[in-house]
Amino acid sequence: MANLADEYGTDVEIYVKALTTTIHADTPTGAPGQLLDLLDQLGLKRREIRTAGPVYTWHVVPEDLAPGEQKHL
């Protein structure tokens, strides 16, 4: 599973997932809870996959918003 924030060494990488209209916000592995909480407060939805190894966490813009609202968020 690719994590662009890890790859580019940034706090948050926001991008449109390839071949979809889903807007993702990747945070680095082990990002502080304060950063994840801030993205939650901004209206992004936290997603998570737990594995036997790492826990993968990312945020997405809610798909039920109108396209203009998604871009604004």
Secondary structure per residue as TSV (DSSP state, phi and psi in degrees):
chain	resnum	aa	ss	phi	psi
A	1	M	-	360.0	122.2
A	2	A	-	-79.2	142.4
A	3	N	-	-129.2	106.7
A	4	L	H	-66.5	-29.8
A	5	A	H	-65.5	-40.3
A	6	D	H	-66.1	-45.2
A	7	E	H	-61.2	-41.3
A	8	Y	H	-98.0	-5.3
A	9	G	T	70.4	35.2
A	10	T	-	-110.0	166.6
A	11	D	S	-74.9	-38.8
A	12	V	-	-147.9	135.3
A	13	E	E	-118.0	118.3
A	14	I	E	-108.0	130.3
A	15	Y	E	-158.4	162.7
A	16	V	E	-91.8	124.1
A	17	K	-	-62.8	135.1
A	18	A	T	-53.8	138.0
A	19	L	T	64.3	17.8
A	20	T	S	-138.8	-179.9
A	21	T	-	-110.5	9.5
A	22	T	-	-75.4	127.2
A	23	I	E	-94.9	120.4
A	24	H	E	-105.6	152.4
A	25	A	E	-131.1	106.5
A	26	D	E	-90.8	139.8
A	27	T	-	-118.2	157.1
A	28	P	-	-65.1	154.7
A	29	T	T	-56.3	130.5
A	30	G	T	76.7	21.0
A	31	A	-	-56.4	144.5
A	32	P	-	-63.7	145.8
A	33	G	H	-55.6	-32.3
A	34	Q	H	-61.2	-39.6
A	35	L	H	-68.2	-44.5
A	36	L	H	-63.1	-40.6
A	37	D	H	-64.2	-38.1
A	38	L	H	-62.8	-43.1
A	39	L	H	-63.9	-37.3
A	40	D	H	-60.5	-46.7
A	41	Q	H	-64.8	-28.9
A	42	L	T	-74.9	-10.2
A	43	G	T	108.4	0.7
A	44	L	-	-78.7	150.2
A	45	K	E	-99.0	125.0
A	46	R	E	-77.0	135.8
A	47	R	E	-124.3	152.6
A	48	E	E	-153.7	140.9
A	49	I	E	-126.4	123.2
A	50	R	E	-98.5	131.5
A	51	T	-	-121.1	177.7
A	52	A	S	-64.6	-25.3
A	53	G	S	-99.6	-112.7
A	54	P	-	-75.1	162.6
A	55	V	E	-103.2	121.6
A	56	Y	E	-92.7	123.7
A	57	T	E	-126.2	136.0
A	58	W	E	-151.9	171.4
A	59	H	E	-124.3	152.7
A	60	V	E	-132.2	153.2
A	61	V	-	-76.2	133.2
A	62	P	-	-56.5	128.8
A	63	E	T	-73.5	-15.0
A	64	D	T	-80.9	-3.9
A	65	L	S	-79.4	151.6
A	66	A	-	-64.1	152.7
A	67	P	H	-52.2	-40.8
A	68	G	H	-65.4	-39.0
A	69	E	H	-67.4	-36.9
A	70	Q	H	-61.5	-45.4
A	71	K	H	-66.0	-37.9
A	72	H	H	-63.6	-43.3
A	73	L	-	-63.5	360.0
